Amino acid sequence: MPAFNYVAVDQNGSPSNGSVEAESQEQALALLGQRGLMVSEISPSQEAPTTGKSGGGATKKKKKGKKGLNIEIGGGPNSEDISIFTRQMATLVQAGLPLLRSLEVMTKQQEKKPKFKEMLEKISEKVSSGGNLSDGLATYPKTFDNLYVNMVRAGEAGGVLELVLDRLSQFQEKSIRTIKKVKSAMIYPSVIMFVAVVIVTLLMMVVVPQFEAIFQQMLRGAPLPGPTQIVINISELFSGHPILVLGGMGGTVFGLFMFRKTKKGSRVFDWLGLHVPAIRDVISKSNISRITRTFGTLLSSGVPILQALQITRDTLNNSYFAEAINNIHDSVRDGEAMATQMEREDVFPTMVSSMVEIGEETGELPAMLTRIADNYDEDVDNAVAGMVSLIEPVMIVFLAVVVGFIVIALFLPIVKIIETIGK
């Protein structure tokens, strides 16, 4: 049987490394998860298998594992599919249906989603062979993330799987609702921007060239006003080099997208998200809501506090909040209260750290974190509405200024022509 070298941390946050024997990398991850280890790196050991037969079997199994990963990458279930699956699983388990039977029922419902069905079939096989549900879920890390797997594992250990699944489904449903609200709120500003681009493009490529021909006939080479010359130069660029203009626009967008993927670029965008007036409230409050709800859900499900902080940190997209959670993790590991370090972090308001401190003192930290998350969910809705109400007039004014500048620039020569005719 092949061996795999790993680097991980245990539930207390202490580093751990070594090797484990397993038939595949997925099985190795599952075995390490059963030991309470969070794996950060894993790779096949360079040592050769003990026998040729074993080596051939290992190779075959490894290829099979890769096939499973390819299935997951090639269009697996989306977040709404997982949310529905979790809610229905919670309902079936709460109704007293055995876990394996519940999985079989859920598998039959996925006829229109063959890839998700294949995932559930393999998870059912693992459970039927004596494995835990969390072990089966861990073989699909891109579909069932660290948060999901560790909560299920904690629920299995505490004998409260149905309760954990219910909490997970509530968590996912609220996250999906928040994302949908933000997307729907951005539809109107996006439409305005699209209309603005279309109008300016039509003006530059159709209207301005016609005025330019009139000016050449009427003014007979006389110099044009500055604003008019600027508009005509831009129009000639649009009309004479449309591919260059479109390529420049597309290249700029693509360049920003690629810059966002770099470490430095991600840092810049994260900073802008926390400082640009129109969006900073949405970014800040949505991150605080996600942190408190994730952390509170993990704690109430029985996940150790240090492991819960690590999982919470890994679910964040903003590097400033991730650093803050990492600092809190280190301070808690060193024996300091969570609220003490939270007060030092600029990304957390005083109200949040004060409520966390009360939760620690009363022993009701999970409930307090959930209460904070509920409050901030409402604040996120208000912040999104405020952002949209601010963006709409700004974009309308921007459109009016651009179109107005073009119109004024085109009418300046007309005034000069009228004055010349009058003389």
Summary of the structure (lengths in Angstrom):
residues: 423
radius of gyration: 29.4
end to end distance: 100.2
largest distance: 105.0
contacts: 1261
relative contact order: 0.08
helix: 77%
strand: 5%
